[in-house]
């Protein structure tokens, strides 16, 4: 893809009676495939962590890709109540429709999201019109069970590393803290009656949305690219889940799925090298999707 002139325009569009704010990056000669980045919940907004979404959008639009960054309800400058990643299907659809309306050359859209935004794409992607593909970074599946499994693997691995024992001998660790935490966990397991109903409800709720992630991904027919960070516990939790579940394995091993591992990247791809690799992966993937749409 060559370099082209682009323009950036602020937009306001509607979603269920609320006003969503977005920034459209429109190339002079737009491709047929555009991209809608979905922002993770919490303190983020359409600029992303360390303004990585801004950098990404400008780089992609310079290569001919139309991009619409937006705040869903209750985040950033958009009105309404923050509903959480499980309930933003209408927000994403409104953004897709806005991008296709503002850039008529766009016939298909790729969704890009990390953490719980990736989870939202997995849950809702199959039910959104105009989506040909998804790029998912370190999907969020964190529960008490996944955390415990990953932490156990982490500490077993650390016991085999010389650096752990050197730090321990230099008294750089506080073993008392770890022992107290382990004891509290042990006691909690021996006393299941305390908070059982609340804990059971939380566990059931987690399993429910993770089930919908898996089923949503199963129903999605387009190509999927996973971008996975080597220094993210969230990434490890997802891999642990897939490794233990044959249904997840069947889905993630589909022939039209691809995975890129970034060993030195953190959860948000905040490092300069990580951002460059993510942006390059997105450019190449979007080029492939554009060629696929053009040839169909």
N, C-alpha and C positions, 0 to 999 in steps of 0.2 A: 504494500500500500504506500502510495506517495504522500507527500505533504500537501495540504490544501488550506485555504483560508477558512476561518470559522467565525461565527458570531455567538455571543453569549447573551441570552435574554431571560429576564426574570418573568415568571409566569405565576398566575394564581388560577387554580382549577378546583372544581367542586367534587366532594366525596360525601355522600349521605348527608347533605345539608351543611357540611363544614367546608372551610376554605383551606386547600393545600397549597403550599408555596414551593416552587421549584425553580431550577435554573436549567435552561435548555442550551446545549452546546450543538449548534447547527453548522455543519460543513457547507461550503459553497456547492460541492458536488457530493451529496450524501449517498451512502451505500443503501442497499435495500434492507439491511439488517441493522437495527439500532440496539442500544443497551439501556436498561433501567437498573441502576444500582439501588438495592434495598438496604436502608440503614438499620443497623442493629439497635435494640432498645437501650434504655438507660440514658446517659448524658449526651449521647451522640446526636448529631443533626446532619444535614445534607453535605457538609464539608468533610465529614469523616474524621477518623483519628489522625492527628497531625496533618490535617488538610489533604489526606491521601486521595480522597474522592475527587477533589479539585484537580490535583495533578493528573490523576488517571483520566478524568473527563477531557482535559485539554489535550493530553497526548493522543487519546483515541480519536477525538474529533479532528485533530490535525491530520489524522490518517484516513479521514472520510467517514468515521462512525458517528452517527447522531447519538447524543447522550442526554438523558433527562435525570438530573439529580433532584430529589424531592424529600420533603419532610412529611411523614405520614401523620395522621391525627394525634395531637397531643405532644408532638416533638418539634423542636426548633421553632419556626415562625408559623406553623400551621395551627389552626384552631381545633377545638374538640378535646376529647379525653383520650389519654394514652390507654390503649386497650391491650397491649402486649402482642408479641409476635404471632400468637395463635389466632388473632382476630383482625388481621390487616389485609385480607384478601381484597376487599373493596378498594382500599387505598392503592394497592399495587395495580389493580385493574384500571383505576382512574388515571394513574400515571402512564400506563401503557396506551390507553386511549388518547391521552393528551399528546404523547409523543407522536403517535401515528396521525393525529389530526394536524399538528403543527408542522410535521415533515411528511407530506403525502407519499414521498418516495419510499418510506419505510413500510414494508409489508409484514415483517416478522421482527420479534424482539427477543433478545437474550436477557435473562435475569442474572444479576450478580449480587451475592450477599455472603457475608461472613458471620460466624457465630450464630446467634438466634435469628439473624436475617436469613442465613442459609437454611435454618430449620423452617422458617416461614415459607421460603420458596419451595421446599420439599412438601410441605403440607398443602400449599395452595396451587402450585404450578400447573397441575393437571386440570384444574378448574378455571384457569385464566385463558381468555381468548387472545390469540396473537403471539403466544410464546412458543418459539421453536427450540429453545435450548436453555440450559441453566449452568452457571458456574458457581460452585459451592465451596466456600473456604471454612475449614474447621467447624463442621456442623455441631451445634450445641445439643448434647444429649445428657447433660449432667444431672445425675440423681445420686442419692446416698450410696446406691449399689455401685454405680460406675466410678464414683470418687474413691470408694474403698478399694476396688480392684486395682485402679491405676496407682494409688498411693502405696499399696502393698508391693506391686511390681517395682515401683520407684525405689523403695527402701531396701528391697532385696538386692537390687542392682547396685545401690550405693554401698552395701556391705562388702561387695566384691571389688570396690575401687580403693586404691591406695590413698587417694586424696581424702576420702572420708576418715580413715584411721589417723592420718597425719593431723587433720583438724581436731579430731577427738583428743589426741594426745596433747595438743597445744591448748586444750580447754576452750576451743572456739565454739563448741556446742554446749547446750545446757541439757544434759540428759534427763534431769529432773522434770523439765517441761514435757518431754516426749513420754516419759513414764506416767506422768499424771494424766496426759491425754489418753494414753492406751488404757489406763485403769478406768477412766470415766466411760470409755467405750465398752469395756468388759462388763462393768457394773450395769450399764444400760441394757446390755443384752440379757443379763440375768434377771432384770426387772422389767419385763415387757409390758406390765400393766400400766406403767406410768406413761401417759400421753399416747396410749396405743391407738385410740380412735383417730386422733389428729395425725399421727405418723402414718397410719394406714391410709387415711384419706389423701395425704400428700403423695404417698407412694403410688396409689392408684391413679391420681391425677397425672403424675409424671409418666407412668406407663401408658396412659391414654394418649398424651400428645406425641410420645415417641412412636406409638403404634400408628398414629395418623401421619407422622413423618414417613414411616416406612411404606404405608399404603399409598400415600400421595406420590411418592417416588415410583412405586410399582406401576401406578396408573399413567405416569408421565411417559410419553413415547419418544421424546426427542433426545438428542445427545446431551450428555452431562459431563462436565469437567470438574474434578475435585482438586482443590489446591490445599495441601496439607502441610502444616508447620511442624518442624521437628522439636521445637521448644515450647509447644503448647500442650498443657494437660488436657484441654478440651479436645484437641485432636487425638490424643492418646485414648481418651474416654470413648470417642467415636470408634476408633479402631478396635478397642477392646469389646465394644458392643457387637460390632460386625463379626469379630472373631469368634464370639460365643453363640451367634444366632444364624442358623442356616438360611432362614428366609432373607435376612439382610445380605448374606453372602451371595445368594442367587441374584439379587437385584444389582448389587455393586459390581458383580462380575459380568454384567452384560457387555456384549461386543462393542456397542456404541458409547460406552463410558470410558473415560480416560482419567488418569490421576497423575499429578505432578507433585513430588515431595520437595519441600524446601527445608533442608535439615537445620539451617541456622535461623529460620524465621520464628518470630513469636506469634502469639495469638492474633494480633491485629496487623501483622506484616509491617511493623512500624519502622524497621531499619531501611536505610536507603537502598541497599542491595536487594532486600526482600521486595520493596515496592517496585523496583526496576524489573525484577523477575516476574512479578505478578502482572504488571502492565504489559510486558512482552508476551506473556502467556495469553492475556486477554486479546491483544492485537491479533496474534496468530489464530486463536480460536474463532474470533469474529470474522476473519478473512475466510476461514474454512466454512463457517455458517453462511456467509454471503455467497460463496461459490456453490454451496449446496442448494440454497434457495434459488439462485440464478439457473441452476441446472435442472430444477424440478418442473 
